[in-house]
Amino acid sequence: MTQRIHYRIETPRASIAVEEVGRGSPILFIHSGSTTRAVFAKQFESRLAEEHRLIAFDLPGHGASSDAYDPARTYVIPGLANTVLDLIAYLGLSDIILVGWSLGGEIAIEVASRFDDVRALVLSGTAPAAEYYTQGLKPPPRVALSSKTIWSAEDASEYISTSLDPLAVPLMRQSAVRTDARFREILVTGMRDGLSCNQREVVQNSPFPIAVINGADDPIIDLDYVDSLVIPNLWARQCLRIRHVGHAPHWSAPDVFNQLLRGFAHDLNEGYSGYPRYGHMANLWNKAG
């Protein structure tokens, strides 16, 4: 296995902890709120690292990154996207595949709306909104917990259990509690105020391929809403659902998720964004549906 590299970069918004492994075309992973880059450990340990340069980082106010220097400007989706753009510029990345999970998907969409060198977008556990920020979420949206400033250990356990997996609670509870107490309230207030792009419009007008990979049992997003989006460059011509998996398919079903991601990347190399060409993908349709 290729050795992982850890380092920090200084940006105008925060000191950012970065991790990468592998070589080849870059895949940049963006985690959800109140978690860390560790949620992508199962991708970093997979065959993806044999074919691609995998890059993950902790958002400002999360994990080993510093708290934001200017929280009001940074802990909103445009500010978090600016952090991603800082990282892209620092590393000199181009022709990037962006993989965004949950809030990370919303940040990835914001980045894609402002950065011309996105090769493709992978969204998981994300409902691109338009009219209002809870659009595409199952009722009742978890606004109370998502915007709560101080989390108890029980709050963190509830969040991780729902967002990832009950088995992940011991690993990720500390990460959830560590998150800057100002982050959640500022983020949700910014969403209420409409401080982000029209996400649905961005994906529906995307000039590059988009893969949508969700868990069929996602307790947070409304999969029917996501499936209803008209995305001309949608890979496989449908949003994929991995059976018996919740909000985090990359964590709970990494073998299937990683093979889908590898297949998507292979098809991009062939200049093909429609139905998958690769034979190994056929077996996955029995697990996704």
TAZIQUI-V661475 format. One line per field, one symbol per residue. ss: DSSP state (~ for helix, > for strand, _ for the rest). phi: phi as a letter, one per 30 degrees, with the letter a starting at -180 (. if undefined). burial: b if it has 9 or more other C-alpha atoms within 8 Angstrom, else e. A space follows every 50 residues. Layout:
ss: ???
phi: ???
burial: ???
This chain:
ss: ____>>>>>>____>>>>>>>___>>>>>>______~~~~~~~~___~~~ ~>>>>>>_____________~~~~__~~~~~~~~~~~~~~~____>>>>> >_~~~~~~~~~~~~___>>>>>>>____________>_____~~~~____ __~~~~~~~~~~~__~~~~~~~~~~~~~____~~~~~~~~~~______~~ ~~~~____>>>>>>>_____>_~~~~~~_____>~~~__>>>______~~ ~~_~~~~~~~~~~~~~~~~_________~~~~~~~~_>_
phi: .dddccabbcbdcadcdbbbaibjddbccbdddibbdddcedddccdedd bbdcbbaceeibhddddddbeddcdbeddddddddddddddidbhccccc cheedddddddddbbdcddabccbibcecbdbdcdicdddeddeddcddc cddddddddddddcaeddeedcedddddeeeddddddddddddidadddd ddddcddcdbccbbddcedccddddddddccecddiiaddbddibcdbdd cdbdddeddddddddddddcibbddecdeddeddddccl
burial: eeeeeeeebebebbbbbbbbbbbebbbbbbbbebbbbebbebbbbbebbb bbbbbbbbbbbbbebbbbeebeebbbbbbbbbbbbbbbeeeebebbbbbb bbbbbbbbbbbbbeeeebbbbbbbbbbbbbeebebbbbeeeeeeebbbbe beeebbbebbbbbbbeebbeebbbbbbbbeeebbbbbbebbbebbbebbb ebbbebebbbbbbbbbbbebbbbebbeeeebebbbbeebbbbbebbbbbb bbbbebbbbbebbbeebbeeeebbebeeeebeebeebbb
